[in-house]
Amino acid sequence: MNPHNNLTNEESAAIIIGHVEKGVELARRHKVPEQVIDFIRTHHGTTRTGYFYQKYLNSHPDGDVNNPAFTYKGPLPTTKETAVVMLADSIEAASRSLLVKNSENIRNLVENIFSQKIELGQLEYAPLTFKDIRILKELFHEKLINIYHVRINYPDLKN
């Protein structure tokens, strides 16, 4: 049973968004260093809970398109490391929904996530270079290929 079936889109979004605050509280309770807590705080930046936001828009066509109930509080990542965690979290989660996990689909997914994060300004304060981005895209692609055991197509070898 999906617990979100009996909740409004706003209630579901609040639960999803709340995991960041709960993570910060838990980390502080266990005396986790602030530098590590920054990873928890920034791993969603100021993005929206896409799924519940889209459901809300579909069921409220005249509703507030900038409804803050669906937006993480941030802040945005300010280090390369926190930006990489943000990207890794998004890419890993999105990769689970790929129906066909092949090299092309994985590469497109990685490209799309990077484009979305850049377009939405989520990497604005992260000191990533174009070279860093190119390397990260390749690494994420390679790691997902390994995770999903995607095999390359071998040519038909005739003796």
PyRosetta script that sets phi, psi and omega in degrees:
from pyrosetta import init, pose_from_sequence

init()
pose = pose_from_sequence("MNPHNNLTNEESAAIIIGHVEKGVELARRHKVPEQVIDFIRTHHGTTRTGYFYQKYLNSHPDGDVNNPAFTYKGPLPTTKETAVVMLADSIEAASRSLLVKNSENIRNLVENIFSQKIELGQLEYAPLTFKDIRILKELFHEKLINIYHVRINYPDLKN")
pose.set_psi(1, 133.5)
pose.set_omega(1, 178.3)
pose.set_phi(2, -88.8)
pose.set_psi(2, 118.7)
pose.set_omega(2, -178.1)
pose.set_phi(3, -64.9)
pose.set_psi(3, -19.4)
pose.set_omega(3, -179.2)
pose.set_phi(4, -77.9)
pose.set_psi(4, -12.4)
pose.set_omega(4, -179.6)
pose.set_phi(5, -61.7)
pose.set_psi(5, -29.5)
pose.set_omega(5, -176.6)
pose.set_phi(6, -102.7)
pose.set_psi(6, 15.4)
pose.set_omega(6, -178.2)
pose.set_phi(7, -118.6)
pose.set_psi(7, 157.4)
pose.set_omega(7, 172.5)
pose.set_phi(8, -74.1)
pose.set_psi(8, 165.3)
pose.set_omega(8, 177.2)
pose.set_phi(9, -61.2)
pose.set_psi(9, -38.0)
pose.set_omega(9, 178.6)
pose.set_phi(10, -65.7)
pose.set_psi(10, -41.4)
pose.set_omega(10, 178.5)
pose.set_phi(11, -64.6)
pose.set_psi(11, -42.3)
pose.set_omega(11, 178.1)
pose.set_phi(12, -63.3)
pose.set_psi(12, -43.8)
pose.set_omega(12, 178.6)
pose.set_phi(13, -60.9)
pose.set_psi(13, -41.2)
pose.set_omega(13, -180.0)
pose.set_phi(14, -61.7)
pose.set_psi(14, -38.9)
pose.set_omega(14, 178.2)
pose.set_phi(15, -66.1)
pose.set_psi(15, -46.3)
pose.set_omega(15, -179.4)
pose.set_phi(16, -63.4)
pose.set_psi(16, -48.1)
pose.set_omega(16, 180.0)
pose.set_phi(17, -63.3)
pose.set_psi(17, -35.4)
pose.set_omega(17, -178.1)
pose.set_phi(18, -61.8)
pose.set_psi(18, -19.4)
pose.set_omega(18, -178.8)
pose.set_phi(19, -64.5)
pose.set_psi(19, -24.6)
pose.set_omega(19, 179.0)
pose.set_phi(20, -70.5)
pose.set_psi(20, -51.4)
pose.set_omega(20, 178.6)
pose.set_phi(21, -60.7)
pose.set_psi(21, -42.9)
pose.set_omega(21, 179.0)
pose.set_phi(22, -63.3)
pose.set_psi(22, -38.0)
pose.set_omega(22, 177.2)
pose.set_phi(23, -63.7)
pose.set_psi(23, -41.6)
pose.set_omega(23, 178.0)
pose.set_phi(24, -64.5)
pose.set_psi(24, -45.6)
pose.set_omega(24, 178.8)
pose.set_phi(25, -59.6)
pose.set_psi(25, -46.2)
pose.set_omega(25, -179.8)
pose.set_phi(26, -62.6)
pose.set_psi(26, -43.2)
pose.set_omega(26, 179.5)
pose.set_phi(27, -63.6)
pose.set_psi(27, -42.2)
pose.set_omega(27, 179.0)
pose.set_phi(28, -66.0)
pose.set_psi(28, -40.6)
pose.set_omega(28, 179.7)
pose.set_phi(29, -59.5)
pose.set_psi(29, -33.8)
pose.set_omega(29, -179.0)
pose.set_phi(30, -98.3)
pose.set_psi(30, 16.6)
pose.set_omega(30, 174.9)
pose.set_phi(31, 56.1)
pose.set_psi(31, 39.3)
pose.set_omega(31, 175.3)
pose.set_phi(32, -71.7)
pose.set_psi(32, 137.9)
pose.set_omega(32, -179.1)
pose.set_phi(33, -58.6)
pose.set_psi(33, 146.1)
pose.set_omega(33, -179.2)
pose.set_phi(34, -55.7)
pose.set_psi(34, -35.3)
pose.set_omega(34, 179.0)
pose.set_phi(35, -60.1)
pose.set_psi(35, -36.7)
pose.set_omega(35, 178.1)
pose.set_phi(36, -74.3)
pose.set_psi(36, -38.1)
pose.set_omega(36, 178.6)
pose.set_phi(37, -61.7)
pose.set_psi(37, -31.5)
pose.set_omega(37, 176.3)
pose.set_phi(38, -58.1)
pose.set_psi(38, -34.2)
pose.set_omega(38, 178.1)
pose.set_phi(39, -65.1)
pose.set_psi(39, -40.9)
pose.set_omega(39, 179.6)
pose.set_phi(40, -65.5)
pose.set_psi(40, -47.1)
pose.set_omega(40, -176.6)
pose.set_phi(41, -63.4)
pose.set_psi(41, -35.4)
pose.set_omega(41, -170.9)
pose.set_phi(42, -101.2)
pose.set_psi(42, -2.9)
pose.set_omega(42, -170.2)
pose.set_phi(43, -68.9)
pose.set_psi(43, -11.7)
pose.set_omega(43, 172.2)
pose.set_phi(44, -116.0)
pose.set_psi(44, -6.1)
pose.set_omega(44, -179.6)
pose.set_phi(45, 55.7)
pose.set_psi(45, -130.8)
pose.set_omega(45, 178.1)
pose.set_phi(46, -119.6)
pose.set_psi(46, 36.9)
pose.set_omega(46, 178.3)
pose.set_phi(47, -78.3)
pose.set_psi(47, 175.7)
pose.set_omega(47, 177.0)
pose.set_phi(48, -101.9)
pose.set_psi(48, 157.6)
pose.set_omega(48, 168.9)
pose.set_phi(49, -77.2)
pose.set_psi(49, 91.0)
pose.set_omega(49, -168.5)
pose.set_phi(50, -52.9)
pose.set_psi(50, -47.2)
pose.set_omega(50, -174.6)
pose.set_phi(51, -63.2)
pose.set_psi(51, -50.7)
pose.set_omega(51, -176.9)
pose.set_phi(52, -74.8)
pose.set_psi(52, -29.0)
pose.set_omega(52, 174.8)
pose.set_phi(53, -64.6)
pose.set_psi(53, -45.2)
pose.set_omega(53, 179.7)
pose.set_phi(54, -65.3)
pose.set_psi(54, -40.6)
pose.set_omega(54, 176.4)
pose.set_phi(55, -61.1)
pose.set_psi(55, -41.1)
pose.set_omega(55, 177.9)
pose.set_phi(56, -60.7)
pose.set_psi(56, -48.3)
pose.set_omega(56, 179.9)
pose.set_phi(57, -61.1)
pose.set_psi(57, -40.0)
pose.set_omega(57, 179.7)
pose.set_phi(58, -64.5)
pose.set_psi(58, -36.3)
pose.set_omega(58, -178.2)
pose.set_phi(59, -91.5)
pose.set_psi(59, -9.7)
pose.set_omega(59, 178.4)
pose.set_phi(60, -133.2)
pose.set_psi(60, 68.6)
pose.set_omega(60, -175.2)
pose.set_phi(61, -57.8)
pose.set_psi(61, -24.6)
pose.set_omega(61, 178.4)
pose.set_phi(62, -102.6)
pose.set_psi(62, 10.3)
pose.set_omega(62, -177.3)
pose.set_phi(63, -74.9)
pose.set_psi(63, 175.0)
pose.set_omega(63, -179.4)
pose.set_phi(64, -71.4)
pose.set_psi(64, 111.8)
pose.set_omega(64, -178.5)
pose.set_phi(65, -71.7)
pose.set_psi(65, -16.0)
pose.set_omega(65, 178.0)
pose.set_phi(66, -106.8)
pose.set_psi(66, 29.6)
pose.set_omega(66, -178.2)
pose.set_phi(67, -57.3)
pose.set_psi(67, 114.8)
pose.set_omega(67, -177.3)
pose.set_phi(68, -68.0)
pose.set_psi(68, -11.7)
pose.set_omega(68, 179.4)
pose.set_phi(69, -62.6)
pose.set_psi(69, -17.1)
pose.set_omega(69, -175.8)
pose.set_phi(70, -106.7)
pose.set_psi(70, 7.4)
pose.set_omega(70, -173.3)
pose.set_phi(71, -112.7)
pose.set_psi(71, 130.8)
pose.set_omega(71, 173.8)
pose.set_phi(72, -65.3)
pose.set_psi(72, 149.8)
pose.set_omega(72, -175.7)
pose.set_phi(73, -80.1)
pose.set_psi(73, -14.8)
pose.set_omega(73, -179.3)
pose.set_phi(74, 80.9)
pose.set_psi(74, -161.0)
pose.set_omega(74, 12.5)
pose.set_phi(75, -82.5)
pose.set_psi(75, -179.7)
pose.set_omega(75, 176.1)
pose.set_phi(76, -78.5)
pose.set_psi(76, 153.5)
pose.set_omega(76, 176.9)
pose.set_phi(77, -63.8)
pose.set_psi(77, 142.8)
pose.set_omega(77, -179.8)
pose.set_phi(78, -122.1)
pose.set_psi(78, 3.4)
pose.set_omega(78, 177.2)
pose.set_phi(79, -128.0)
pose.set_psi(79, 161.1)
pose.set_omega(79, 176.0)
pose.set_phi(80, -59.4)
pose.set_psi(80, -42.1)
pose.set_omega(80, -174.7)
pose.set_phi(81, -64.3)
pose.set_psi(81, -44.8)
pose.set_omega(81, -179.9)
pose.set_phi(82, -69.2)
pose.set_psi(82, -32.4)
pose.set_omega(82, 176.2)
pose.set_phi(83, -65.5)
pose.set_psi(83, -40.6)
pose.set_omega(83, 179.3)
pose.set_phi(84, -63.6)
pose.set_psi(84, -40.1)
pose.set_omega(84, 178.4)
pose.set_phi(85, -64.8)
pose.set_psi(85, -41.2)
pose.set_omega(85, 177.5)
pose.set_phi(86, -58.5)
pose.set_psi(86, -48.5)
pose.set_omega(86, -179.4)
pose.set_phi(87, -63.9)
pose.set_psi(87, -44.8)
pose.set_omega(87, -179.2)
pose.set_phi(88, -61.7)
pose.set_psi(88, -42.9)
pose.set_omega(88, -179.8)
pose.set_phi(89, -61.3)
pose.set_psi(89, -46.3)
pose.set_omega(89, -178.9)
pose.set_phi(90, -66.8)
pose.set_psi(90, -44.2)
pose.set_omega(90, -177.4)
pose.set_phi(91, -66.9)
pose.set_psi(91, -43.3)
pose.set_omega(91, 179.8)
pose.set_phi(92, -62.5)
pose.set_psi(92, -46.3)
pose.set_omega(92, -178.9)
pose.set_phi(93, -62.7)
pose.set_psi(93, -45.1)
pose.set_omega(93, -178.9)
pose.set_phi(94, -66.7)
pose.set_psi(94, -32.9)
pose.set_omega(94, -178.1)
pose.set_phi(95, -64.7)
pose.set_psi(95, -26.7)
pose.set_omega(95, 179.2)
pose.set_phi(96, -65.0)
pose.set_psi(96, -26.4)
pose.set_omega(96, -176.8)
pose.set_phi(97, -90.3)
pose.set_psi(97, -2.9)
pose.set_omega(97, 177.4)
pose.set_phi(98, -65.2)
pose.set_psi(98, 126.3)
pose.set_omega(98, 178.9)
pose.set_phi(99, -73.2)
pose.set_psi(99, -41.8)
pose.set_omega(99, 178.4)
pose.set_phi(100, -116.7)
pose.set_psi(100, 114.7)
pose.set_omega(100, -177.4)
pose.set_phi(101, -97.1)
pose.set_psi(101, 80.4)
pose.set_omega(101, 176.4)
pose.set_phi(102, -118.5)
pose.set_psi(102, 172.6)
pose.set_omega(102, -174.6)
pose.set_phi(103, -57.4)
pose.set_psi(103, -44.9)
pose.set_omega(103, -178.2)
pose.set_phi(104, -64.0)
pose.set_psi(104, -46.2)
pose.set_omega(104, -180.0)
pose.set_phi(105, -64.7)
pose.set_psi(105, -38.9)
pose.set_omega(105, 178.7)
pose.set_phi(106, -66.6)
pose.set_psi(106, -43.5)
pose.set_omega(106, 178.6)
pose.set_phi(107, -61.5)
pose.set_psi(107, -43.3)
pose.set_omega(107, 178.2)
pose.set_phi(108, -62.9)
pose.set_psi(108, -41.2)
pose.set_omega(108, 178.8)
pose.set_phi(109, -60.6)
pose.set_psi(109, -48.8)
pose.set_omega(109, 180.0)
pose.set_phi(110, -59.6)
pose.set_psi(110, -46.5)
pose.set_omega(110, 178.7)
pose.set_phi(111, -58.9)
pose.set_psi(111, -45.3)
pose.set_omega(111, -178.3)
pose.set_phi(112, -63.6)
pose.set_psi(112, -42.3)
pose.set_omega(112, -180.0)
pose.set_phi(113, -64.1)
pose.set_psi(113, -46.0)
pose.set_omega(113, 177.6)
pose.set_phi(114, -58.7)
pose.set_psi(114, -46.8)
pose.set_omega(114, -179.1)
pose.set_phi(115, -60.3)
pose.set_psi(115, -44.1)
pose.set_omega(115, 179.7)
pose.set_phi(116, -62.2)
pose.set_psi(116, -46.3)
pose.set_omega(116, -178.8)
pose.set_phi(117, -62.2)
pose.set_psi(117, -42.1)
pose.set_omega(117, 179.8)
pose.set_phi(118, -67.5)
pose.set_psi(118, -47.1)
pose.set_omega(118, -178.8)
pose.set_phi(119, -60.5)
pose.set_psi(119, -37.2)
pose.set_omega(119, -179.3)
pose.set_phi(120, -83.7)
pose.set_psi(120, 1.6)
pose.set_omega(120, 177.7)
pose.set_phi(121, 75.5)
pose.set_psi(121, 15.3)
pose.set_omega(121, -175.9)
pose.set_phi(122, -70.8)
pose.set_psi(122, -20.3)
pose.set_omega(122, -179.3)
pose.set_phi(123, -106.6)
pose.set_psi(123, 12.3)
pose.set_omega(123, -173.7)
pose.set_phi(124, -56.1)
pose.set_psi(124, -36.4)
pose.set_omega(124, -176.5)
pose.set_phi(125, -102.5)
pose.set_psi(125, 2.0)
pose.set_omega(125, 179.6)
pose.set_phi(126, -88.6)
pose.set_psi(126, 130.9)
pose.set_omega(126, -176.2)
pose.set_phi(127, -81.7)
pose.set_psi(127, 55.0)
pose.set_omega(127, 178.6)
pose.set_phi(128, -88.8)
pose.set_psi(128, 136.3)
pose.set_omega(128, 176.0)
pose.set_phi(129, -93.4)
pose.set_psi(129, 168.3)
pose.set_omega(129, 174.6)
pose.set_phi(130, -59.9)
pose.set_psi(130, -37.4)
pose.set_omega(130, 178.0)
pose.set_phi(131, -63.2)
pose.set_psi(131, -44.6)
pose.set_omega(131, 177.5)
pose.set_phi(132, -57.2)
pose.set_psi(132, -45.2)
pose.set_omega(132, -178.0)
pose.set_phi(133, -63.6)
pose.set_psi(133, -43.7)
pose.set_omega(133, 178.4)
pose.set_phi(134, -60.4)
pose.set_psi(134, -45.8)
pose.set_omega(134, -179.6)
pose.set_phi(135, -64.9)
pose.set_psi(135, -43.7)
pose.set_omega(135, -179.7)
pose.set_phi(136, -62.7)
pose.set_psi(136, -41.6)
pose.set_omega(136, 178.3)
pose.set_phi(137, -59.2)
pose.set_psi(137, -45.1)
pose.set_omega(137, 179.7)
pose.set_phi(138, -64.4)
pose.set_psi(138, -43.3)
pose.set_omega(138, -180.0)
pose.set_phi(139, -63.5)
pose.set_psi(139, -44.8)
pose.set_omega(139, 179.1)
pose.set_phi(140, -62.9)
pose.set_psi(140, -41.7)
pose.set_omega(140, 178.2)
pose.set_phi(141, -60.3)
pose.set_psi(141, -50.2)
pose.set_omega(141, -178.5)
pose.set_phi(142, -60.7)
pose.set_psi(142, -43.6)
pose.set_omega(142, -178.1)
pose.set_phi(143, -66.5)
pose.set_psi(143, -40.6)
pose.set_omega(143, 178.4)
pose.set_phi(144, -68.2)
pose.set_psi(144, -36.5)
pose.set_omega(144, 175.1)
pose.set_phi(145, -58.4)
pose.set_psi(145, -43.7)
pose.set_omega(145, 179.6)
pose.set_phi(146, -68.0)
pose.set_psi(146, -42.3)
pose.set_omega(146, -179.0)
pose.set_phi(147, -60.5)
pose.set_psi(147, -45.0)
pose.set_omega(147, -176.5)
pose.set_phi(148, -91.5)
pose.set_psi(148, 6.5)
pose.set_omega(148, 177.5)
pose.set_phi(149, 51.7)
pose.set_psi(149, 43.6)
pose.set_omega(149, 178.8)
pose.set_phi(150, -71.8)
pose.set_psi(150, 129.0)
pose.set_omega(150, 179.8)
pose.set_phi(151, -101.1)
pose.set_psi(151, 144.6)
pose.set_omega(151, 175.2)
pose.set_phi(152, -76.6)
pose.set_psi(152, 155.7)
pose.set_omega(152, 176.3)
pose.set_phi(153, -81.6)
pose.set_psi(153, 119.4)
pose.set_omega(153, 178.3)
pose.set_phi(154, -84.9)
pose.set_psi(154, 144.1)
pose.set_omega(154, 177.4)
pose.set_phi(155, -65.9)
pose.set_psi(155, 154.3)
pose.set_omega(155, 177.5)
pose.set_phi(156, -71.5)
pose.set_psi(156, 109.6)
pose.set_omega(156, -177.3)
pose.set_phi(157, -92.3)
pose.set_psi(157, 123.2)
pose.set_omega(157, 178.2)
pose.set_phi(158, -114.0)
pose.set_psi(158, 133.6)
pose.set_omega(158, 179.0)
pose.set_phi(159, -79.6)
pose.dump_pdb("model.pdb")
